[in-house]
């Protein structure tokens, strides 16, 4: 197979035996050249963590499926750097059991694996399935939708800086109204920490609590899912807030050398400037003789 054709690395954060990954991998393998490199256990909410304090162990489950005792990011890095016979040009992470909407993308191991693929020069897609009304997961519709999205990304040319977050409503395909290109919404977490006492009388804390609410307009991924649409959200790696750059150039910050002299903020800068203006060349002489 020519190396400019799709070679797809599939991973997830639910573990290599998760039904979402199994369903997706089987479907994609029937159409393209694929390989699975996935965690050997659930790694949900692992975000973009790397394993640095112990070696990683890889097990070859089948000729084209590998399990790793590490994070989703570890799996992508191994797949891109030496584990596979050649470098993939598309990374797909999913199908995740549960949504990754709005601020979820910061915590999600599913999205982090896709981000790592883009960092390493691949087009990447993160795919998540929202639970249905009974809080269950039927991957039948999600499988077909995922294949359609992947085919479109391949037709688009596998741009190495392309990063897409996909969320699919739960339930049968007949209940899904179509696709909606949208931005990320915002989650609002309420009472997120549960505190209790264990049988030995020691306090413990559990991150959880009430289900979060969300805010945003009609153009958000939350609203798309609420309306029964598949959300397609292109993401970017550059987190720079461009609109703040010019304003921050006007900040009045003292030089590092002046930080220990009791000068601070704009007043310190103003005082320093006045002293320099009054001293003229004398300031330079005094500095040279100190």
C-alpha positions, 0 to 999 in steps of 0.5 A: 500500500502506498504510504500517502494512503490513509494509515489510521491509528485508533486509540481511546481512553476506555481501554482496548476491550471497550465496545466503542473501540472494538466496533469502530476498529472493526468498521474502519479495518474493512475500508482502510489500513488500520492499527489499534494502540490503546490502553490496557485499562480505562484511562478516562479523564487522564487528560494529556498525561504522559508516563515518565516514571516507569517503563511502558509495557506493550502487549500484541493482542492480535497482529494489528492491535496492541495494548499499552499499560499507559495513557491514551497519550502514551499510546499515540506517542508509541504508535508514532515513534517506533512501535509501528512499521510506518507513521500513521497519517490519521489518528482516531480516538473513540468511540468514547462511552460518554460525551466530550462537550465544551470544557470536557475537552480539557480533561478528556483522555479521548480528546487528548489522544487526538491532540497528541496526534495533531502535535505529532503531525497527523490529522486527528478526530476524537469521537464520543457517544452521548448515552441514550435515554436509558443511560445505555450505549448502542454503537450501531449508529455511531459506527456508521456516522464515524465512518462517514466523518472519517471518509470526509476527513480523508477526502479533505486531504488529511491536513496535519493540523486538522483536529476535530471533536465529534459528539454523537447523540445516543439512540437510533439513527432515526432520531438524529437530525443531521450534522451541526458545525459548532463551537465549544460550550461552557460547563458549570460544575456545582458541588463537585466534591463529595466528602465522607468518612471511611470505615476507619474514621478517616475523611476522603473526597470524591470528585463528582456531585451534581451533574454540571449545567452548561451555558452558551448560545445556539451555536454550541456543541451542547445545543447541537446535542440537545437538539438531536444533531451530531456536533462537529467542532474543529479545535486548535492547539494554539491557546494564545488569546490574540485579542489580549496581546496588544493590550498586554504590551502596555502593561507597566511591569518593573524589570526583574532587577528592580523586583527586590528593591521595594518597587512594584506595579505602575508606581514603581515603574513611574518612580524608577523612570523619574529617578532615571530622568532626574539623574541623567548620566549620573545614574549611569556613573553611580551604577558603574561605581557600585 
